[in-house]
Amino acid sequence: MPFQIFQTESRSILSPVSGFLAEAGFTHSLTPARNCTFGCTYCYVPTMRVQAGLRPEDWRHWGHRTTFKHNAAELLKRELRPHQAIYCSPLTDPYQPAEADEGLFRGVLEAVAANPPRVFVIQTRGPLIVRDLDLLRILAERTSLRVSFSITTDRDEVRRIFEPHCAPIPERWQTAEALTAAGIETSIAMAPILPCDPEALVARALACSSGPIVADPFHVRAVKRSGATTREAAFGICAHHGWSEWLDPDFQRSILCRIAAAASAAGRDFGYGPGGFGLLAREVL
């Protein structure tokens, strides 16, 4: 099914954060679109519904449509302040597939470079980000810029099941390497941790990045009692393929311990949950 792409005019573009992101140390989030055409099976955003600013057609057709906030760059010119620590984005990937044709995010980066905040973090899994290396280099000279690049498994057959619209794992490693080689502080976000060889995953992450390593397991209700949670589709996938242990809190803790041990042995910062994402909010030295 072709993606449905819409535009809207937003009244504001920066949102003061609370909860998870506030605990991590961010002051604001920036979401340039509503809904995401990556449509990952586990994505927590559609479970938030109206709390994520979604409309019923968004969560009913998650992954098949997106609505770009076409005036995002203009709004940023009014809303950016030097003290802000901005996370972009908790609700949609700024380099989702539809961005390739829309080209909205270059204007966002230009606006941020013109009036830089204290910290600007880009969370993405999209290799399209290398399109904007010229602007990222400029931005890195003016603020604490960090790219948190999502690589959730070392097994591409697992990626194809959970993330069919995302780039293959080898291409994502290459993207992280290109960002790091360009002098952009790059962290690897293993969130959620999909079935993998944890030691192999973290070893490759350490080799192709320069920033902290961050991880989070599936959001299961046994651990996360309220708020956003993993989508039901991912639970069904785990049951069908014999991966249900990856939903078990005790097993999740064991995987986190293994990743933490590998990162510590390499002398690299590692964290999970709000504390892990707090590593991203620190100013780049």
N, C-alpha and C positions, 0 to 999 in steps of 0.2 A: 504494500500500500504506500503510495507517495506521501511524504510528509505534507501536512497542511500548515502553512506559514502565514501568520497574521501579524499586524502591527497595532499598537495602541499608544495613546499618549498618557503617560503616567504623571501623577501630581507630585511625586517625590521619588528619589532613587536610592537614598541612603536611609537605612533603618537602624535605629538604636537597638542593640542586642540585649538579650536577657538569657538566663538559663545557661546552657552549655557553652555558648560562645563568650558570654560575659565572664563566666568562670575561667575560661581559657585566657582572658585578657584582651579580647577585642572590644572596641567601642561601637562599631557599626558593621553592617553587612551591606553588600551591593549585589543586587540581583538584576541583570540586564534583560531578562525575559521571564515569561511565565510558562511553565511546562518545559520538558526537555526531550529532544528527539533521540537521545541515547536510549531512553526507555529501559534501563537496567531492571532486571526481574526483582531485585532485592531493594530497590530504592525506597527510602523511608518517606520521601516528600509527599507522594500521593496519599499516604496514610494520615497526613496532617490536615488534608482538605482545606477548609477555609482558614485554618491557622497558618497555612503556608501561602495565603493569598490566592488560592486556586478557586476555580469555578467548577460546577459539576461536570461540564464537558471536558475539563482538564483531567480529572482523576478517572473518568470513565474511559478516556481515550489516551491514557498515559503513554508517551513515546511516539504517538502518531501525529502530534501537533505541537506547535509552540507559538507564543505571542511575544514578539519583540517590543520592548519599550523604546520606540524610535527616537524619543527626545532625551534619552539617558545622558548623553554627553552635555547637552545644554543644562540639564538639571544639576549635573555635577559641578558646573562652573559656579553655581550658587551655593551648593551644599558642602563642598570640601573645606576642611579646616586643618591646620597644621598638627593639632594634637591627636587626630583620629588614628585608630588602628583598625583597618578595614579588611574584612574577609569576603572574598568574591569567588564563589558564591555558595551559600548553604542550600540553595533551592533549585538551581539549574546550572549546568556546566556552561561557562562562558564560551567554550569552544565546542559546543555541541554540533552535530553534522549540519544543521540548518545555517549556522554561522558562516559556512564556506561561501554561500551565495549572498547572505545578508550583509556581512562586513561591518556590523555595528560596533564590534568591540575595539576596532582601531580608534574610533572616535572617543571611546571611553578611556583608552590608554592615553590619548593625546590630552584629554581634559585632566587626567590625574597627573600627568607630567607637568602641566602648566601650573597646577596648584597642589603640590604633593602633600599627602598626609604623612604622619610619622611612620606608619607601617602599612604596607599594601601586600596582601597575600592573594595569589591566584590559585584556586583549587580547580584542577582539570584532569581529564584523562585523554584529552584530544591532541593528537599530533599537529593539528592545525595551528597550534600556538607558535610553531617555528616561523609561520608567516610573519609574525610580529616581532621578530628578534631585534629589528632596528629600534623599535619603540621601547622594548624591554630594556635594552642597553641604556638608553637615555634615562628611563625611569629609575634604573638601578643606581644611577649617579646622583639622583635627587631625593631618594627616600630609601627606607629599608624594604626592599622588594624581595619577596620569596615566592617561588613557584612550588606548590605542593602537587606533585604529579602522581596520579593514582595508578598503581599497578597491584592488582589484587591476588594474583596467583602466578606461579611459574609454569603453569600448564595451559597451553592454548586451547586444548580440547575442553577444559573447564571453562575458560573464557567464552568459548563459542556457545556454551549452554546458558550461562548466566548473563552474558553481555554480548548478545549477537550483533548489535549495532556498533560496538566499540572496535577500535583498531586491534589487530593481532598483538599479542604480547611482545614479540620481537620488535615490532615497529615502535611500541611504547618505550622499550629500553633504549632504542636509538634516539628517540625524542629526548629522553632524560639526559642522555650523553651529550646531545647537541646543545641543550640548555646549559649544562654544566661547562662545556667547552667554551661557550660564549660568555662565561663569567657571571651567569645568573645563579644565585644561590638556589639550589634545587633540592627539595626533600622528596622522599618517596612515601606516599600514603598507601598503606595496605589496609584499605577500609571499604568494605568489609574484607576480612581475611577469608578467601575462598579456599576450597581444598587445594593443598599445595604441599611441597617439601619446604617447611619453614626455613631451615638452614640454607637451602639453595636460594630461596627467594631473598632472604636478607643479605646473603653474600653478593648477589648480583646488584641489589639495591645500594649497598655500600660502595660497590665498584663504579657506579655510574652517577652518583650524586655527591653533593657536598654538604647538605644540610641535615637536620635531624631526621630520624626515621620514626614514622608515626603509624600506629596500627589500631584497629578496632574490629572486634568480632561482629558477627550478626547481632542485631539488636533483638534479643528474645525477652519475652515478658518475665521470665524467671529472674532476670537481672535488671531489666529496665521496666519498672512497674507502670509507668505512665508515659504519655507523649508519643513521639514518633517511634515507629517500630518497623522491622523488616516486613516487606510485602509477602502476602500469602504465596505468591508464585514461587518464591525462593524456598519456602518450606516444602512445597510440593516437589520441587526439583531435588532437594536433598533426600527426601523420602524415596523418590523413584530411583535415584542413582546410588543409594546406600551410603549417603554422606550425612546422615542425621547426627552423628557425633559432633559435627561442626556447629550444631545448634545447642550442644550440651554445655552449661556453664563451667563445669569442672574441666572438660576437655578444652574449652576456650582458654581457660586460665593456663593450662599446661602449654598451649601453643604460644601464648603471650610470653611465658617464662622462657621458652626456647628462643624466641626472637630476641628477647631482652638480653639473654646470655650471649648470643652471637654479636649483637650490636656492642655490648659492653666490652667484649674481648677485642673488638676493633677500635675501641676508644671513641665510639660515636654515640651521641645523645639519642635516647629512645624513650618513647612514652605512648600511652594509650588513654582514651577517654579525654576529659577536659584538660588534664595535665599534659597529655601528649600534644593536643592541639595548641596548648599554651606555649609549647616550644616554637610553634610557627609564629606566634604573636610577638616573640622577642625581637628586638631591633637587630638587624644584620650588622655585624662588626666589620 
